[in-house]
């Protein structure tokens, strides 16, 4: 599988042809991600947090139909009125929805019918992209761009959910054949001293960003140090061997209760066979690479490891200021390698990095108007920020200001650990 690297248009007012090209490329990428699947793989939902690949393909299509076709085409008739109930995710302003935990029970519509839905909606969208009046272009182009970034978020979810679905099979089947050899040497861990003071974070440009990245504002930082790379599997294994999952003094109270109740003793996807650690990847079960970054850890585990190491997790403002200084380069999905590799830097790509910052509104935050206002703002409670992207993030989807967020117990996403410390 290969993904052609191409940036989004520089502004919302760029040419129709550029936006049409982006639309076709990103929509085709979703289908390409699902191409290695068997027909049965499209239907599986291993836990409530995942969704069947078939549902993802239909939901992102429903998004374009609901937020664009229905709004911009007079007297529009839905492709199938029942799809609004089946494939709405959490947009309460659009009515009811099928329960999330039961998406795997939707054997109908079939995979073939879902692809037919996508094909028909793409035809209508491309006609609208070519023919919509200039007086409506600015709003329309913004919503198309939002829909494309929304689909790229679901492309990440497809990789995450496919991985968990296949891991739930005791045969541990592979999604793909590994395209290249593992990098088995990690860089030396170093520390960068960072100055404190009054700094500015947040998005302030005329290109696309989500509403939760705005407005730009001031934040006070204390002097601190950031580690030069992510925590490795070998380093996390030392934490386990030192009784990390058995020492309550290292854990937040909620975290300790959670790991005890769910009997966690290692990161998700780690398995021991004949006293050797293995890790389930999208390439199947492999011997654990000690040099690679530890992946699929929860906020609770990241925080406990930081306490064990005598450090802490970075604040999101600390990471953003670092990201703003760096070129946007890293191990992203465009590389075709869908597992984090050993190396240095790793600020962009590889793994989303847990921060010590809760997901809250920036001062002066205002959600978008209309139904898309439900996109981010209503989740600003009980979740934590991650930064930097991962090996399943498209390069043209990430920004220094991008705020990803998950609940502290979540760990099926591609998340890792960077350490920080106060000076």
Beta strands, then each sheet from edge to edge (+ up, - down):
strand 1: 191-194
strand 2: 197-201
strand 3: 217-221
strand 4: 224-227
strand 5: 270-273
strand 6: 276-281
strand 7: 284-287
strand 8: 312-313
strand 9: 352-358
strand 10: 383-387
strand 11: 404-407
strand 12: 415-416
strand 13: 419-422
sheet 1: 1+ 4- 13+ 8-
sheet 2: 2+ 3-
sheet 3: 5+ 6- 7+
sheet 4: 11+ 10- 9+ 12+
end
